[in-house]
Structure formats: C-alpha cells, structure tokens
Amino acid sequence: MQRKSNLSDKQQHEVHVVMYPWLAHGHISPFLELSKRLARHGFKISFVSSPRNIEKIKSLLDSDGRIDLVELPLPAVEGLPPGAESTTDLEN
C-alpha cells in the first residue's frame, strides 16, 4: 500500500543542500560559487557560516530565495582571539 503525502510532487523531489565551508575565505568563496550554480539548477541551498562571514557575502547573492544564509555564532575558544570568526582574524 502506498502512503499518501500532503506534499506536492515538486516539494517531494526538491533537493536541499547544506553548505558549511571551513571558516577561511579560500573555502567560503568557492563554496558560495558552487551554491549559486546549484541554485540556478533548482537546488535549495542553506549556506552556513559565522555571522561576520555571512554579512560579507550577502551582497554577492541574488535575491531569488534559493540560497538561505544561516548564521552560526561561534563560541569563545581558549587560545583564539576574542571574536575570531575566520582565519583572517588570526595573527600570522
């Protein structure tokens, strides 16, 4: 017996991808470009990063609603500078 779903066929077959790049711009930028390409092909994207990184990439996105930006606040970590959210926040 086949179960009846309340979701439309489109909703049942929509693929949702979560992108969670390493917190370095050398990783964030290519993940963002991949996210845009996947979104153009109909994928729903949740792009996860720290609040400051999300703020930096907002202007690089279209407002078509296929990519959701998800802020993930980072806890303080012993040995890292306060407020460090990416590798650019670390001393060389």
Secondary structure, 3 states (H helix, E strand, C coil): CCCCCCCCHHHHHCCEEEECCCCCHHHHHHHHHHHHHHHHCCCEEEEEECHHHHHHHHHHCCCCCCEEEEECCCCCCCCCCCCCCCHHHCCC
